[in-house]
Amino acid sequence: MSGVKRLIVMDVDSTLINEEVIDLLGEEAGIGAQVAEITDRAMRGELDFKEALSERVGLLAGLPASVFDRVLARVTFTTGALELIGEAHARGWEVGVVSGGFHEVADRVVERAGIDHCLANRLEVSDGVLTGRTCGDVVTRELKRETLLRWAGECGVDPANTVAIGDGANDIPMIQAAGIGIAFCAKPATRAAAPYSITERNLLRALDLIDALA
């Protein structure tokens, strides 16, 4: 087992957690099937992610901000996620998540899991309700890649010692930029583009792969 310091960066929705938060928000708005269909096409790379996000967020206008608590109660960690994070920390590694989802849920997931770094989108709320818009820069596929490399620099980790794990088409650039890029229970385009692939829904398999390559 190598003593090298690593940085593991994961997607959140359908990777760190089992759910797609945007789809849960859609269900709360009574338009779950409509939102989920857009999500699936975006994750397959059939739609521009930024445009698909804008369309889905627009459909959430009018939802009360209290919806985040209801959605958080439905979120479950993927098998092996907490164990992977715990073992990474035991080895002196750092763990980050970069998500096309939302800080309003991701921040609390990150706190529960003890994750070191987090970047996600932020939903605009006015007078206690969602406006149907996001705030600030949208987390695009390019920003995911840039964030992986920026965090590596900040952590003093050689890019060759980074690990990226994700399932959607918007994860491809960071998967390809990492020293070890892993498609996790991923869409076909992501599996095809990734150097490594895990098909069992257990994030500890990522640790097995890292150790096998060390």
C-alpha positions as CSV (number, residue, x, y, z in Angstrom):
1,M,0.0,0.0,0.0
2,S,1.5,3.3,-1.1
3,G,2.1,6.1,1.5
4,V,1.5,8.8,-1.2
5,K,-1.0,11.5,-0.3
6,R,-4.1,11.5,-2.5
7,L,-7.1,13.6,-3.2
8,I,-10.4,11.9,-4.0
9,V,-13.1,14.0,-5.7
10,M,-16.5,12.6,-6.2
11,D,-19.8,13.6,-7.8
12,V,-22.6,13.8,-5.3
13,D,-25.9,12.7,-6.9
14,S,-26.0,9.0,-7.9
15,T,-22.4,8.7,-6.7
16,L,-21.8,9.7,-3.1
17,I,-25.6,9.4,-2.6
18,N,-28.1,7.1,-4.2
19,E,-30.5,9.9,-5.2
20,E,-30.6,12.8,-7.7
21,V,-31.5,15.8,-5.5
22,I,-33.0,17.7,-8.5
23,D,-35.4,14.8,-9.1
24,L,-36.4,14.7,-5.5
25,L,-37.1,18.5,-5.7
26,G,-39.2,17.8,-8.8
27,E,-41.2,15.2,-6.9
28,E,-41.9,17.7,-4.2
29,A,-43.1,20.1,-6.9
30,G,-45.4,17.4,-8.4
31,I,-43.4,17.2,-11.6
32,G,-41.0,14.4,-10.7
33,A,-41.3,12.5,-14.0
34,Q,-40.7,15.6,-16.1
35,V,-37.6,16.6,-14.2
36,A,-36.2,13.1,-14.0
37,E,-36.5,12.7,-17.8
38,I,-34.4,15.9,-18.3
39,T,-31.9,14.7,-15.7
40,D,-31.5,11.4,-17.4
41,R,-30.9,12.9,-20.8
42,A,-28.4,15.4,-19.4
43,M,-26.5,12.7,-17.6
44,R,-26.3,10.7,-20.8
45,G,-24.8,13.7,-22.6
46,E,-27.8,14.2,-24.8
47,L,-28.5,17.7,-23.5
48,D,-26.2,20.6,-22.6
49,F,-25.9,20.4,-18.8
50,K,-26.2,24.1,-18.1
51,E,-29.3,24.5,-20.2
52,A,-30.9,21.4,-18.7
53,L,-30.1,22.7,-15.2
54,S,-31.7,26.0,-16.0
55,E,-34.8,24.3,-17.4
56,R,-35.2,22.0,-14.4
57,V,-34.6,24.8,-11.8
58,G,-37.1,27.0,-13.6
59,L,-39.7,24.3,-13.0
60,L,-39.1,24.5,-9.2
61,A,-40.1,28.2,-8.9
62,G,-42.5,28.7,-6.0
63,L,-41.4,25.8,-3.9
64,P,-40.9,26.8,-0.2
65,A,-37.3,26.8,1.1
66,S,-38.5,24.3,3.7
67,V,-38.4,21.7,0.9
68,F,-34.7,21.2,1.5
69,D,-35.3,19.6,4.9
70,R,-37.8,17.2,3.3
71,V,-35.4,16.3,0.5
72,L,-32.5,15.8,2.9
73,A,-34.6,13.3,4.9
74,R,-34.8,11.2,1.8
75,V,-31.1,11.2,0.9
76,T,-29.1,8.0,1.6
77,F,-25.4,7.4,1.3
78,T,-24.2,4.9,-1.3
79,T,-23.0,1.6,0.1
80,G,-19.3,2.0,1.1
81,A,-19.3,5.8,0.8
82,L,-18.7,6.5,4.5
83,E,-16.2,3.7,4.8
84,L,-14.2,5.0,1.7
85,I,-14.1,8.5,3.3
86,G,-13.1,7.1,6.7
87,E,-10.2,5.0,5.2
88,A,-9.1,7.9,3.0
89,H,-8.8,10.1,6.1
90,A,-7.0,7.4,8.0
91,R,-4.4,7.4,5.3
92,G,-4.0,11.1,5.4
93,W,-5.8,11.8,2.1
94,E,-8.4,14.5,1.5
95,V,-11.8,14.1,0.0
96,G,-13.9,16.6,-1.9
97,V,-17.2,16.6,-3.8
98,V,-18.1,18.7,-6.8
99,S,-21.7,18.6,-7.8
100,G,-24.1,19.9,-10.3
101,G,-26.6,19.7,-7.4
102,F,-27.1,22.2,-4.7
103,H,-25.3,23.5,-1.7
104,E,-28.5,23.7,0.2
105,V,-28.5,19.9,0.4
106,A,-24.8,19.1,-0.4
107,D,-23.4,21.1,2.5
108,R,-25.4,19.0,5.0
109,V,-24.4,15.8,3.3
110,V,-20.8,16.9,3.4
111,E,-21.0,17.7,7.1
112,R,-22.5,14.3,7.9
113,A,-19.8,12.5,5.9
114,G,-16.9,14.6,7.2
115,I,-15.8,15.6,3.7
116,D,-13.1,18.3,3.3
117,H,-14.1,20.2,0.2
118,C,-17.4,21.0,-1.5
119,L,-18.5,22.9,-4.6
120,A,-22.1,22.9,-5.9
121,N,-24.7,25.1,-7.3
122,R,-26.8,27.4,-5.2
123,L,-30.6,28.0,-5.6
124,E,-31.9,31.5,-5.4
125,V,-34.5,32.0,-2.6
126,S,-36.6,35.1,-2.1
127,D,-39.1,35.6,0.6
128,G,-38.8,32.0,1.6
129,V,-39.5,30.5,-1.8
130,L,-37.4,29.3,-4.7
131,T,-37.3,31.8,-7.6
132,G,-36.5,29.2,-10.3
133,R,-33.0,30.6,-10.7
134,T,-29.5,29.7,-9.5
135,C,-27.0,32.1,-7.9
136,G,-23.4,32.5,-9.0
137,D,-21.4,30.3,-11.4
138,V,-23.0,27.1,-12.6
139,V,-21.0,24.0,-11.9
140,T,-20.3,22.8,-15.5
141,R,-18.3,19.9,-16.6
142,E,-15.4,22.2,-17.3
143,L,-15.6,23.7,-13.7
144,K,-15.6,20.2,-12.3
145,R,-12.3,19.5,-14.0
146,E,-10.8,22.9,-13.0
147,T,-11.9,22.3,-9.4
148,L,-10.2,18.9,-9.2
149,L,-6.9,20.4,-10.3
150,R,-7.3,23.5,-8.1
151,W,-8.0,21.5,-5.0
152,A,-5.0,19.3,-5.8
153,G,-2.8,22.3,-5.9
154,E,-4.2,23.7,-2.6
155,C,-3.8,20.3,-0.9
156,G,-0.2,19.8,-2.2
157,V,-1.3,16.7,-4.2
158,D,0.3,15.9,-7.5
159,P,-2.4,15.6,-10.2
160,A,-1.1,12.1,-10.9
161,N,-2.2,11.2,-7.4
162,T,-5.8,12.4,-7.7
163,V,-8.8,10.2,-8.0
164,A,-12.1,11.3,-9.6
165,I,-15.3,9.3,-9.4
166,G,-18.6,10.1,-11.1
167,D,-21.5,8.7,-13.1
168,G,-22.7,11.3,-15.6
169,A,-21.5,12.9,-18.8
170,N,-20.6,16.1,-17.0
171,D,-18.1,14.1,-14.9
172,I,-16.1,13.0,-17.9
173,P,-13.5,15.9,-18.0
174,M,-12.6,15.5,-14.3
175,I,-12.4,11.7,-14.7
176,Q,-10.1,12.1,-17.6
177,A,-8.0,14.7,-15.8
178,A,-7.4,12.6,-12.7
179,G,-4.6,10.2,-12.1
180,I,-7.2,7.5,-11.5
181,G,-10.5,8.3,-13.2
182,I,-13.4,6.0,-12.3
183,A,-16.9,5.8,-13.9
184,F,-19.1,4.6,-11.1
185,C,-22.3,2.7,-12.1
186,A,-22.2,5.2,-14.9
187,K,-24.1,6.1,-18.0
188,P,-22.7,4.5,-21.2
189,A,-20.9,7.6,-22.5
190,T,-19.1,8.0,-19.2
191,R,-18.1,4.4,-19.0
192,A,-16.7,4.6,-22.5
193,A,-14.7,7.7,-21.7
194,A,-13.3,6.6,-18.4
195,P,-10.0,4.8,-17.9
196,Y,-11.6,2.6,-15.1
197,S,-15.2,1.5,-14.4
198,I,-17.0,0.1,-11.4
199,T,-20.4,-1.5,-12.0
200,E,-21.1,-2.7,-8.4
201,R,-22.9,-0.1,-6.4
202,N,-20.3,-0.1,-3.6
203,L,-17.8,2.8,-3.3
204,L,-15.3,0.7,-1.4
205,R,-14.6,-0.9,-4.7
206,A,-12.9,2.4,-5.6
207,L,-10.4,1.8,-2.8
208,D,-9.7,-1.7,-4.0
209,L,-8.9,-0.2,-7.4
210,I,-6.7,2.5,-6.0
211,D,-4.7,-0.1,-4.0
212,A,-4.4,-2.4,-7.0
213,L,-2.9,0.4,-9.1
214,A,-0.6,1.7,-6.4
